[in-house]
Amino acid sequence: MARLLLAIDVGNTQIVMGLYQGETLSHHWRLQTSIDRTADEYGILWHTLLASVHHDLNEVDGLVVASVVPALTASLLEAAQRYAGQEAVLVGPESKHQLRLAVDRPNQVGADRIADAVGALALYGGPVIVVDFGTATTYDAITAEGEYLGGAISPGIGISSEALFVKAARFPRLELRFPSKTIGKNTHDGIRSGLLWGTVAQVEGMVERISKEMGDRPKVILTGGFAELMAPYLPTMIHDRFLTLQGLRILYEREHR
């Protein structure tokens, strides 16, 4: 039977978990991030999720965690030890990522961005730009030689939408879907156009600018929670829904090679 690996990507808004059997992602879950959960609650939650797909936590051979929420990291590592009997691999700038972090402060590169870069380089080759649509929309530039050049960070679609609802008294909270035209004929479509077509324009413009600075024609990979919504409107770019989890799997294998 193939090795079972539990890969956990802790974001500011959501936690994405994937169960790998060898190199195959057999099951995945998306949970709301809650900093109030204890190690015991995570252990019970893992047991419940695995039982729902006819597995047991005792069958898991390894765990790998990328977390951008420090308040949760200790609870997850404790849960791994207590309930899975495993020392989880914690991804960070010191991991065996085989990237050269060509940035001012390598120790500040987020674990999720390292996982994205590793996954993109291993699966698609460089040069490559990763656009991750999460709580923030992040852009990462990686050369063919594995040099992580840095990138950009902008407010994500979800928090931009929420900010309009909270700060503007007459703006409603809306379902996020593309209007048929850029010019909205009513307030709802105007908001949707600004948020979504505006994000398309931002991504196209940022990719063009980053590509010029890289001096190359990189592939562009879209990932993150809102990538499925955006990908049909960015047809020249590759949509990889589970790029971060794939990067975590590869990082785990490098740590244990």
C-alpha positions as CSV (number, residue, x, y, z in Angstrom):
1,M,0.0,0.0,0.0
2,A,1.3,3.5,-0.8
3,R,2.5,5.7,2.0
4,L,-0.2,8.0,3.5
5,L,0.8,11.7,3.9
6,L,-1.4,14.4,5.5
7,A,-0.5,17.8,4.0
8,I,-1.9,20.8,5.8
9,D,-1.9,24.4,4.4
10,V,-3.0,26.9,7.1
11,G,-4.1,30.2,5.6
12,N,-5.5,33.3,7.3
13,T,-9.0,32.5,6.2
14,Q,-9.0,28.7,5.4
15,I,-7.1,25.6,6.1
16,V,-6.7,23.2,3.2
17,M,-5.9,19.6,4.0
18,G,-4.9,16.9,1.5
19,L,-4.4,13.1,2.0
20,Y,-1.8,11.7,-0.3
21,Q,-1.4,8.0,-1.2
22,G,2.1,8.1,-2.6
23,E,2.0,10.9,-5.2
24,T,-1.8,10.8,-5.6
25,L,-4.1,13.3,-3.8
26,S,-6.9,10.9,-2.8
27,H,-9.0,13.3,-0.6
28,H,-9.0,16.9,0.3
29,W,-10.9,19.2,2.7
30,R,-11.3,23.0,3.1
31,L,-12.0,24.3,6.6
32,Q,-12.4,27.7,8.2
33,T,-9.3,28.9,10.1
34,S,-10.0,29.2,13.8
35,I,-7.2,30.2,16.1
36,D,-9.3,29.1,19.1
37,R,-9.1,25.3,18.3
38,T,-6.9,23.3,20.7
39,A,-4.5,20.5,19.8
40,D,-7.2,18.0,21.1
41,E,-9.8,19.6,18.8
42,Y,-7.5,19.2,15.8
43,G,-6.8,15.6,16.7
44,I,-10.5,14.8,16.9
45,L,-11.2,16.7,13.7
46,W,-8.5,14.8,11.8
47,H,-9.9,11.5,13.1
48,T,-13.4,12.4,12.0
49,L,-12.3,13.5,8.5
50,L,-10.2,10.5,7.9
51,A,-12.9,8.2,9.1
52,S,-15.3,9.7,6.6
53,V,-13.1,8.4,3.8
54,H,-12.4,5.0,5.5
55,H,-9.0,5.8,7.0
56,D,-7.6,6.1,10.4
57,L,-5.1,8.6,11.8
58,N,-2.9,5.7,12.9
59,E,-2.4,4.7,9.2
60,V,-0.8,8.1,8.4
61,D,2.9,7.8,7.8
62,G,3.7,11.5,7.9
63,L,2.4,15.0,8.2
64,V,3.6,18.2,6.7
65,V,2.4,21.7,7.7
66,A,2.7,25.1,6.1
67,S,1.3,27.8,8.4
68,V,1.0,31.6,8.0
69,V,-0.9,31.7,11.3
70,P,1.6,31.4,14.2
71,A,-1.1,31.2,16.8
72,L,-2.2,27.8,15.3
73,T,1.2,26.3,14.5
74,A,2.0,25.0,18.0
75,S,-1.5,23.4,18.3
76,L,-1.1,21.6,15.0
77,L,2.4,20.3,15.8
78,E,1.1,19.1,19.2
79,A,-1.9,17.4,17.7
80,A,0.4,15.6,15.2
81,Q,2.5,14.2,18.1
82,R,-0.3,13.3,20.4
83,Y,-2.8,11.9,18.0
84,A,-0.8,10.6,15.0
85,G,2.4,9.8,16.9
86,Q,4.3,11.9,14.3
87,E,6.8,14.7,14.3
88,A,5.2,16.9,11.6
89,V,7.5,18.5,9.1
90,L,7.0,22.3,9.4
91,V,7.8,24.1,6.2
92,G,9.7,27.4,6.3
93,P,12.6,29.3,4.8
94,E,15.0,26.7,6.4
95,S,13.3,23.7,4.7
96,K,15.1,21.7,2.0
97,H,13.3,23.6,-0.7
98,Q,16.3,23.8,-3.0
99,L,15.4,27.4,-3.9
100,R,17.7,30.4,-3.7
101,L,15.8,33.0,-1.8
102,A,17.1,36.1,-3.6
103,V,15.2,38.6,-1.4
104,D,16.2,41.1,1.3
105,R,14.9,39.0,4.2
106,P,14.8,35.2,3.3
107,N,13.5,34.3,6.8
108,Q,10.3,36.3,6.1
109,V,9.2,34.4,3.0
110,G,5.9,32.7,3.8
111,A,5.7,29.0,4.0
112,D,2.8,28.9,1.6
113,R,4.8,30.9,-1.0
114,I,7.7,28.5,-0.6
115,A,5.4,25.5,-1.2
116,D,3.9,27.3,-4.2
117,A,7.3,28.0,-5.7
118,V,8.6,24.4,-5.1
119,G,5.4,22.9,-6.6
120,A,5.5,25.1,-9.6
121,L,9.1,24.6,-10.4
122,A,8.9,20.8,-9.9
123,L,5.7,20.3,-11.9
124,Y,6.0,23.0,-14.6
125,G,9.6,24.1,-14.7
126,G,10.8,27.7,-14.8
127,P,10.7,30.5,-15.4
128,V,7.4,30.6,-13.7
129,I,5.0,33.1,-12.0
130,V,2.6,31.8,-9.3
131,V,-0.5,33.8,-8.7
132,D,-2.2,32.6,-5.5
133,F,-5.8,33.9,-4.9
134,G,-6.1,33.6,-1.1
135,T,-6.9,36.1,1.7
136,A,-4.3,38.1,-0.2
137,T,-3.5,37.8,-3.9
138,T,0.2,37.0,-4.1
139,Y,2.6,36.9,-7.0
140,D,5.8,34.9,-6.9
141,A,8.6,34.9,-9.5
142,I,10.9,31.9,-9.9
143,T,13.7,31.5,-12.5
144,A,14.5,28.3,-14.4
145,E,17.5,27.9,-12.1
146,G,15.3,27.9,-9.0
147,E,16.0,31.4,-7.9
148,Y,13.1,32.9,-6.0
149,L,13.1,36.5,-7.0
150,G,10.3,37.8,-4.7
151,G,6.9,39.0,-5.8
152,A,4.0,41.2,-4.9
153,I,1.0,41.2,-2.5
154,S,-2.4,42.8,-2.9
155,P,-5.7,42.6,-1.0
156,G,-7.6,39.4,-2.0
157,I,-11.0,39.3,-3.6
158,G,-12.8,38.2,-0.5
159,I,-11.4,40.9,1.8
160,S,-11.8,43.6,-0.9
161,S,-15.5,42.6,-1.2
162,E,-15.9,42.6,2.6
163,A,-14.3,46.0,3.0
164,L,-16.8,47.5,0.5
165,F,-19.7,46.0,2.5
166,V,-18.3,47.1,5.9
167,K,-17.1,50.6,5.0
168,A,-19.7,51.7,2.5
169,A,-23.2,51.9,4.1
170,R,-25.2,51.4,0.9
171,F,-23.1,48.6,-0.7
172,P,-24.6,45.2,-0.2
173,R,-22.7,41.9,0.4
174,L,-22.9,40.1,-2.9
175,E,-22.4,36.7,-4.5
176,L,-19.2,36.8,-6.4
177,R,-19.9,36.1,-10.0
178,F,-18.7,37.8,-13.2
179,P,-21.2,40.2,-14.9
180,S,-21.5,39.8,-18.6
181,K,-20.0,43.3,-19.3
182,T,-17.4,45.5,-17.7
183,I,-19.8,48.5,-17.7
184,G,-22.3,47.7,-14.9
185,K,-25.9,48.9,-15.5
186,N,-26.7,48.8,-11.8
187,T,-24.9,48.9,-8.4
188,H,-24.6,45.2,-8.0
189,D,-23.0,44.6,-11.4
190,G,-20.8,47.7,-11.0
191,I,-19.4,46.2,-7.7
192,R,-19.0,42.8,-9.3
193,S,-17.2,44.3,-12.3
194,G,-14.9,46.3,-10.2
195,L,-14.0,43.4,-8.0
196,L,-13.7,40.6,-10.7
197,W,-12.9,42.3,-14.0
198,G,-10.7,44.6,-12.0
199,T,-8.8,41.6,-10.6
200,V,-8.4,40.2,-14.2
201,A,-6.9,43.4,-15.3
202,Q,-4.7,43.5,-12.3
203,V,-3.4,40.0,-12.8
204,E,-2.8,40.6,-16.6
205,G,-1.0,43.8,-15.8
206,M,1.1,42.5,-13.0
207,V,2.1,39.4,-14.9
208,E,3.2,41.6,-17.8
209,R,5.3,43.8,-15.6
210,I,6.8,40.9,-13.6
211,S,7.7,39.1,-16.9
212,K,9.5,42.2,-18.2
213,E,11.5,42.5,-15.0
214,M,12.4,38.8,-15.3
215,G,13.4,39.3,-18.9
216,D,11.7,36.2,-20.0
217,R,8.4,34.6,-21.0
218,P,7.4,32.7,-17.9
219,K,4.6,30.2,-17.5
220,V,1.9,31.5,-15.1
221,I,0.2,29.2,-12.6
222,L,-3.1,30.2,-10.9
223,T,-3.9,28.6,-7.5
224,G,-5.7,29.4,-4.2
225,G,-9.3,29.5,-3.1
226,F,-10.5,32.0,-5.8
227,A,-8.5,30.6,-8.7
228,E,-11.4,28.4,-9.9
229,L,-13.6,31.6,-10.2
230,M,-10.8,33.5,-12.0
231,A,-9.2,30.9,-14.2
232,P,-11.8,30.9,-17.1
233,Y,-11.2,34.6,-17.6
234,L,-7.4,34.2,-17.7
235,P,-7.3,31.5,-20.3
236,T,-3.6,31.8,-21.2
237,M,-2.7,30.8,-17.6
238,I,-2.6,27.4,-16.0
239,H,-5.0,26.6,-13.2
240,D,-3.6,24.2,-10.6
241,R,-6.1,24.0,-7.7
242,F,-3.8,22.0,-5.5
243,L,-0.4,23.5,-6.2
244,T,0.3,24.4,-2.6
245,L,-0.5,20.8,-1.4
246,Q,1.7,19.4,-4.2
247,G,4.5,21.6,-3.0
248,L,4.1,20.4,0.5
249,R,4.2,16.8,-0.6
250,I,7.4,17.4,-2.5
251,L,8.9,19.3,0.4
252,Y,8.1,16.4,2.8
253,E,9.8,13.9,0.4
254,R,12.9,16.1,0.3
255,E,13.1,16.3,4.0
256,H,12.9,12.5,4.3
257,R,15.0,11.6,1.3
